Amino acid sequence: MLGFKSPKDKSHHRKTLSRERNNFDSPLKPLNSTRSRKGTDTQSMKSVSSSSKKSTSSSKYSMSQDNRFQKQHDSLMSRQQFRTNTNRSISKVPREVNGPASIIGSVSYDSGVSHVSRKTLPIPQTIHKTDTKNVGREEHIRNVKVILADLNKATDIERRVAALTNACAAFDHWDTERHNIELSLGCSTVMCLVLSMTDNEDEIRMICAALEMVYRASTEAVRKTFQEDGPSIVPLLLKVLDRCEHDIIKHAKVSLLNVSKVLLYFSRVTEVRSLMAKHDGMIHALNRISTAKLETDARVLRMRVIANLSNSDANKDLIVSHPGLLDSILKIAALDMSPDAREYAAASLMDLASSSDAQEKMADKDRLLATLVKLAVTDVKEETREYAVTAIQNLAFVKENRVRLCKFSEGVVIEALKKVLSTDTNDKSRRRAAGALTNLACDETADLLAEHDELLSVVASVSTHDSSSDVQKRSCLALTKIASGCSNETENFEALMKALVTASSGSNATGIPAVFRVKARDPAIREEMARVPGLLETLAEIPSTKAYNAKDKENAMRAIMHLTNETENRRIMCNKYILKALVEAADMDNNGNKEIRDSAIVAIERLATEVTNRKYMARHDGLLTTIAKATEREAKAELAGEKQSQPRLAKQLLLSLLVAM
């Protein structure tokens, strides 16, 4: 999922963002809901003998099923979480590929100045034979053995410099297989031995250049060599790094780049990262990134090393707990002028935020949250923005962080997510922003989210109009979680219902009817719900819309049934849209549609208790036929001795409608 502009080295793939998993945390508290209000039949409906018994029975009929449904709905909403598990997924384009800051080039032996700090053309993705002498494999092996023998025999500086010159000439290529041979023959071991015994600055420069060359090998070859030579080579490299930073040797900038590049090669290997970070002085050396006077290329390289080490689970707590390294990363992320350095700093924060042990510590840092907000909204690189948003999503994965994130700096985190979701050109950034809002939504934060300026309308709009189907789905899920967690007494209840109505028109609105059903169970808000513009029409359309599954259709019909239980709603709900939906639902066959059909019949019966509705209902196309069929079904069921969970009122309803005509 990572899209880097730097050339892609297919031999080194970094584990990053592509897999996500849901978090099964503790269920949310039940919504404020009560049992359905008893229906009230009018006395003029003479054919219905006992209105109070009917209402009580109907209420009992729906109550047990709805209680069970609400518990299932609350549990489902509490499980909808996103976390980017950066250590168990594979990206098509790894972060640690050779980029513009990579050290390639060759050494100018006459001048003693390395060209390795130059920005170069992309490295070829396939292995090419670039050796100017066009020697074969066997001849290359012989040449390497001769070079190593010369180094071992050299007893004075002149001979060692000559041998090192030959070594750099032989190793300066991009043939991965030949670099593997060089490592297998012990080139790294010999170079480290020479480095440990010399203080000559020219030798140090050439050894660092040669080491950078031989470690252009495959990941497997680097892993094997590090396991053998790591304990001896890392302290030597850190010592050279320290001397270069203090500019106490010649060609310090060149050697610093070469050493940084070797450390980067090591950090690419997953199995090496934890061992590498534990080396004495490694974290201290990395921490100097924000204080040492480094060239841009060197700073970017070191930040890449930190980002790679941050990708190891074993290193995350070590880095976060270090007294200065996390602050150094934040300084680079917030203030560095290099877009590449900020990108790798954001990637490091993203990986660190995926650690359950580090999430609460990180969320407690005001500076960290402010930096993530800045990167997410203002950075010029889309990768950096994506990493910052993903870090927020990962921090919101922990329930203990959600209120803190929502309230930080008067809702600036929510505002940043809203802006990314609505304006960012990168699909992945928008998807992560929707995931972050989904993670943030819970009982404790739903009202805070609903009250945030225009958040509901933005999320609803994105859920229907975004160019990415994944973004639409996540936005819809975020909206349903916010709605499920909101108290019914919230001042933004109407805005919330309007947002749900808007989102219902999209192709990924599965789950919204369940929210309508849960909300309609509360007698205190039924009247207000029925008067939300477009809500009744939306509920009426759902049962006949193919985009919704059977459960959504049942939930919509149950919501209508609950709303008809409110006396004040019966006149407004007796319209052609609702009646058409009820007739179609009541005519459904018995194949898995019994609940929908029975709910429709109950809703029709409740509407008919309003005397002024009966004439209009009786003349509605197909309604009398539907009630007649229901009467026939009830008669057959009664003859068969079947037990009913509700009273058989279809016959009385049919008679009252015929009288009304």
Rosetta blueprint (number, residue, H / E / L):
1 M L
2 L L
3 G L
4 F L
5 K L
6 S L
7 P L
8 K L
9 D L
10 K L
11 S L
12 H L
13 H L
14 R L
15 K E
16 T L
17 L L
18 S L
19 R L
20 E E
21 R E
22 N L
23 N L
24 F L
25 D L
26 S L
27 P L
28 L L
29 K L
30 P L
31 L L
32 N L
33 S L
34 T L
35 R L
36 S L
37 R L
38 K L
39 G L
40 T L
41 D L
42 T L
43 Q L
44 S L
45 M L
46 K L
47 S L
48 V L
49 S L
50 S L
51 S H
52 S H
53 K H
54 K H
55 S H
56 T H
57 S H
58 S H
59 S H
60 K H
61 Y H
62 S H
63 M H
64 S H
65 Q H
66 D H
67 N H
68 R H
69 F H
70 Q H
71 K H
72 Q H
73 H H
74 D H
75 S H
76 L H
77 M H
78 S H
79 R L
80 Q L
81 Q L
82 F L
83 R E
84 T E
85 N L
86 T L
87 N L
88 R L
89 S L
90 I E
91 S L
92 K L
93 V L
94 P L
95 R L
96 E L
97 V L
98 N L
99 G L
100 P L
101 A L
102 S L
103 I L
104 I L
105 G L
106 S L
107 V E
108 S E
109 Y L
110 D L
111 S L
112 G L
113 V E
114 S E
115 H L
116 V L
117 S L
118 R L
119 K L
120 T L
121 L L
122 P L
123 I L
124 P L
125 Q L
126 T L
127 I L
128 H L
129 K L
130 T L
131 D L
132 T L
133 K L
134 N L
135 V L
136 G L
137 R H
138 E H
139 E H
140 H H
141 I H
142 R H
143 N H
144 V H
145 K H
146 V H
147 I H
148 L H
149 A H
150 D H
151 L H
152 N H
153 K H
154 A L
155 T L
156 D L
157 I H
158 E H
159 R H
160 R H
161 V H
162 A H
163 A H
164 L H
165 T H
166 N H
167 A H
168 C H
169 A H
170 A H
171 F H
172 D L
173 H L
174 W L
175 D L
176 T H
177 E H
178 R H
179 H H
180 N H
181 I H
182 E H
183 L H
184 S H
185 L L
186 G L
187 C H
188 S H
189 T H
190 V H
191 M H
192 C H
193 L H
194 V H
195 L H
196 S H
197 M H
198 T L
199 D L
200 N L
201 E H
202 D H
203 E H
204 I H
205 R H
206 M H
207 I H
208 C H
209 A H
210 A H
211 L H
212 E H
213 M H
214 V H
215 Y L
216 R L
217 A L
218 S L
219 T H
220 E H
221 A H
222 V H
223 R H
224 K H
225 T H
226 F H
227 Q H
228 E H
229 D H
230 G H
231 P H
232 S H
233 I H
234 V H
235 P H
236 L H
237 L H
238 L H
239 K H
240 V H
241 L H
242 D H
243 R H
244 C H
245 E H
246 H L
247 D L
248 I L
249 I L
250 K L
251 H L
252 A H
253 K H
254 V H
255 S H
256 L H
257 L H
258 N H
259 V H
260 S H
261 K H
262 V H
263 L H
264 L H
265 Y H
266 F H
267 S H
268 R L
269 V L
270 T H
271 E H
272 V H
273 R H
274 S H
275 L H
276 M H
277 A H
278 K L
279 H L
280 D L
281 G L
282 M H
283 I H
284 H H
285 A H
286 L H
287 N H
288 R H
289 I H
290 S H
291 T L
292 A L
293 K L
294 L L
295 E L
296 T H
297 D H
298 A H
299 R H
300 V H
301 L H
302 R H
303 M H
304 R H
305 V H
306 I H
307 A H
308 N H
309 L H
310 S H
311 N L
312 S L
313 D H
314 A H
315 N H
316 K H
317 D H
318 L H
319 I H
320 V H
321 S H
322 H L
323 P L
324 G L
325 L H
326 L H
327 D H
328 S H
329 I H
330 L H
331 K H
332 I H
333 A H
334 A H
335 L H
336 D L
337 M L
338 S L
339 P H
340 D H
341 A H
342 R H
343 E H
344 Y H
345 A H
346 A H
347 A H
348 S H
349 L H
350 M H
351 D H
352 L H
353 A L
354 S L
355 S L
356 S L
357 D L
358 A L
359 Q H
360 E H
361 K H
362 M H
363 A H
364 D L
365 K L
366 D H
367 R H
368 L H
369 L H
370 A H
371 T H
372 L H
373 V H
374 K H
375 L H
376 A H
377 V H
378 T H
379 D L
380 V L
381 K L
382 E H
383 E H
384 T H
385 R H
386 E H
387 Y H
388 A H
389 V H
390 T H
391 A H
392 I H
393 Q H
394 N H
395 L H
396 A L
397 F L
398 V L
399 K H
400 E H
401 N H
402 R H
403 V H
404 R H
405 L H
406 C H
407 K H
408 F H
409 S H
410 E H
411 G L
412 V H
413 V H
414 I H
415 E H
416 A H
417 L H
418 K H
419 K H
420 V H
421 L H
422 S H
423 T H
424 D L
425 T L
426 N L
427 D H
428 K H
429 S H
430 R H
431 R H
432 R H
433 A H
434 A H
435 G H
436 A H
437 L H
438 T H
439 N H
440 L H
441 A L
442 C L
443 D L
444 E L
445 T L
446 A H
447 D H
448 L H
449 L H
450 A H
451 E H
452 H L
453 D L
454 E L
455 L H
456 L H
457 S H
458 V H
459 V H
460 A H
461 S H
462 V H
463 S H
464 T H
465 H H
466 D L
467 S L
468 S L
469 S H
470 D H
471 V H
472 Q H
473 K H
474 R H
475 S H
476 C H
477 L H
478 A H
479 L H
480 T H
481 K H
482 I H
483 A H
484 S H
485 G H
486 C L
487 S L
488 N L
489 E L
490 T L
491 E L
492 N L
493 F H
494 E H
495 A H
496 L H
497 M H
498 K H
499 A H
500 L H
501 V H
502 T H
503 A H
504 S H
505 S L
506 G L
507 S L
508 N L
509 A L
510 T L
511 G L
512 I H
513 P H
514 A H
515 V H
516 F H
517 R H
518 V H
519 K H
520 A H
521 R L
522 D L
523 P H
524 A H
525 I H
526 R H
527 E H
528 E H
529 M H
530 A H
531 R L
532 V L
533 P L
534 G L
535 L H
536 L H
537 E H
538 T H
539 L H
540 A H
541 E H
542 I H
543 P H
544 S H
545 T L
546 K L
547 A L
548 Y L
549 N L
550 A H
551 K H
552 D H
553 K H
554 E H
555 N H
556 A H
557 M H
558 R H
559 A H
560 I H
561 M H
562 H H
563 L H
564 T H
565 N L
566 E L
567 T H
568 E H
569 N H
570 R H
571 R H
572 I H
573 M H
574 C L
575 N L
576 K H
577 Y H
578 I H
579 L H
580 K H
581 A H
582 L H
583 V H
584 E H
585 A H
586 A H
587 D L
588 M L
589 D L
590 N L
591 N L
592 G L
593 N L
594 K H
595 E H
596 I H
597 R H
598 D H
599 S H
600 A H
601 I H
602 V H
603 A H
604 I H
605 E H
606 R H
607 L H
608 A H
609 T L
610 E L
611 V H
612 T H
613 N H
614 R H
615 K H
616 Y H
617 M H
618 A H
619 R H
620 H L
621 D L
622 G L
623 L H
624 L H
625 T H
626 T H
627 I H
628 A H
629 K H
630 A H
631 T H
632 E H
633 R H
634 E H
635 A H
636 K H
637 A H
638 E H
639 L H
640 A L
641 G L
642 E L
643 K L
644 Q L
645 S L
646 Q L
647 P L
648 R L
649 L L
650 A H
651 K H
652 Q H
653 L H
654 L H
655 L H
656 S H
657 L H
658 L H
659 V H
660 A H
661 M L
